[in-house]
Amino acid sequence: MKQVEYKVRLVDNLFDTVDLPIDSDLKECLGVGARRLIVIDDTVERIYGEQLRSFCLRNDIAAKIVPVAANETVKRWDSVVDVLDAMDEFGIDRRREPVIAVGGGVLTDVVGFAASIFRRGTPYIRVPTTLIGLVDAGVGVKTGINYQLGKNRLGTYAPATMTLLDRMFLRTLPDRHISNGLAEILKMALIKSEELFVLLESSGRDVRLDQFQGSTPNLDEAARSIIADSIHLMLEELQPNLWEADLERCVDYGHTFSPTIEMHTLPALLHGEAVCIDMALTTAIALLRGYVTPSEADRIYAVMATLGLPLWNDVLTQPGILEQALAETVRHRDGRQRLPLPVGIGRHRFVNDVTAGELQAGVHHLQTAARGIAAVAAG
Ligand SMILES: NC(=O)c1ccc[n+]([C@@H]2O[C@H](COP(=O)([O-])OP(=O)(O)OC[C@H]3O[C@@H](n4cnc5c(N)ncnc54)[C@H](O)[C@@H]3O)[C@@H](O)[C@H]2O)c1
C-alpha cells in the first residue's frame, strides 16, 4: 500500500505572526529566507492581501502573490491553466518550492489539482479561508474540478504537504458560507457522533452568528470543540481509506443525491446546502424505514434550520432526477448503492435496496416536514 504523510495544523492569526518559530516545519514550508509562489482567491486577496504582504516581508519570504477568481462556476479547466501558467512563469523548483494556496475549497482544489499534474507532482501547502476549507476540503487528499455537468469529475489524489487551519479567516466569511461549512460538520455528527450533534443543537446557532470567533469564553470553547471534533472525526474516517479502495464510506453521507442537485441548481445552491437537502431526504427515508424515530427526525430538521441550512429545493420534484442521481452514484460505487443512512443520531448503516417508490415517499414526507419547519420559522 502506498504510504503518505501529510500534516494538518491548527494555528491562530497566522498572518499576524511576526517571527515564525525557528526550525519549525512552518518556517520551511512557508519559505522563510526563500521564495514562494502564493496563489490566492481574489476575494481573499482584497481583504487580506495587505496583511499577507506584510507577513511575508516581516518573515523574509520573497513572495509572488497571484490572485485568481475562485467560486464554483469557475472551478473548471481554464482556472487550472491560469495556475499552471503562474507556476511555469515562476519557474517552480518542484523539489524545494511548494506552491501555497490561500482560499476556499474551490481555490485549494484548483491549485492542488494544478500542482499535482505540474511536472507529475509538485508539492503544495493549503491555507483554507472558509469553513468548508477548514473542516473538509483542507483535511482530505483529493483535488477536483468540474467537467461538463460532473461535479469534481476531473481530479487527483494529492495530499498537501501541510495544511494550516486558522479559523480567524471566518470573521469575514459571508453568513451563508458559514452555514455551508456547518452542513459538513453536521454530516459528521449525524453519522458518527451524537456528542457533536448535541453540541450543535445547544451552541450551533450562537457559534454561527459569532462566525466561530469566540467572542466570549463559552463561545470560544464551543467553536474550538466543534471545529476540532469535526476534523478529528473526518481524519479518523479518511485515514484508513485514503485511496477509497473501500467504497462503503460513511463520509459519503449527504453526497449521494447532492452532486446532481447542486449541478442542476448551480449557482442557486452552495455545496453544503445541497448536502443538507440530501441529508434531509435520507433522514426522511431512514424515518420511513424505522431507522430514525419521528422525534429524532424532528431534532435533525430543527438543527438544520438553526444552522441556517435549507431542507428543501423544488428540484427534488423534477421527474426522474433522484433516480438519475442514484444511478450515477451506483456507477461510481462499483455497481451497488452503498448508501449510508442514519441510524438514530450519530450512527449509520449502508443499504443497497432503496427503490424509486421509496425515494418518492421520502420526498413527499420531507416536503411536509420542510413546510412545517418554514411555518415555525415564519411564525
Ligand atoms: N477536496 C476535497 O476533499 C473537498 C472536500 C469538500 C469540499 N470540496 C470542494 O470545496 C468547494 C467548496 O468550498 P467553499 O465552500 O470554501 O467555497 P469557495 O471556495 O467558493 O468559497 C466561498 C466564497 O467565499 C469567498 N471567500 C473565501 N474565503 C473568504 C474569507 N475568509 N472571507 C470572505 N470571503 C471569502 C470565496 O471567494 C467564495 O466566493 C466545492 O467545490 C467542493 O467540491 C473539496
The ligand as a Gaussian input file, in Angstrom:
#p B3LYP/6-31G(d) Opt

LIG

0 1
 N      -11.006000      18.251000      -1.903000
 C      -11.892000      17.876000      -1.013000
 O      -11.729000      16.891000      -0.311000
 C      -13.130000      18.700000      -0.840000
 C      -13.959000      18.478000       0.254000
 C      -15.078000      19.281000       0.424000
 C      -15.379000      20.277000      -0.492000
 N      -14.545000      20.449000      -1.566000
 C      -14.845000      21.482000      -2.551000
 O      -14.856000      22.748000      -1.921000
 C      -15.685000      23.619000      -2.676000
 C      -16.494000      24.471000      -1.736000
 O      -15.583000      25.222000      -0.959000
 P      -16.010000      26.599000      -0.269000
 O      -17.299000      26.430000       0.387000
 O      -14.847000      27.008000       0.526000
 O      -16.310000      27.573000      -1.495000
 P      -15.460000      28.699000      -2.244000
 O      -14.050000      28.319000      -2.370000
 O      -16.223000      29.019000      -3.479000
 O      -15.543000      29.954000      -1.242000
 C      -16.774000      30.536000      -0.966000
 C      -16.786000      32.046000      -1.237000
 O      -16.164000      32.711000      -0.149000
 C      -15.125000      33.594000      -0.599000
 N      -14.151000      33.600000       0.493000
 C      -13.226000      32.658000       0.767000
 N      -12.640000      32.923000       1.950000
 C      -13.182000      34.061000       2.419000
 C      -12.994000      34.834000       3.617000
 N      -12.158000      34.447000       4.582000
 N      -13.716000      35.980000       3.753000
 C      -14.615000      36.341000       2.802000
 N      -14.851000      35.644000       1.674000
 C      -14.149000      34.508000       1.486000
 C      -14.708000      32.991000      -1.914000
 O      -14.150000      33.969000      -2.764000
 C      -16.020000      32.474000      -2.478000
 O      -16.737000      33.496000      -3.095000
 C      -16.527000      22.739000      -3.577000
 O      -16.125000      22.932000      -4.910000
 C      -16.227000      21.330000      -3.125000
 O      -16.228000      20.399000      -4.187000
 C      -13.452000      19.702000      -1.755000

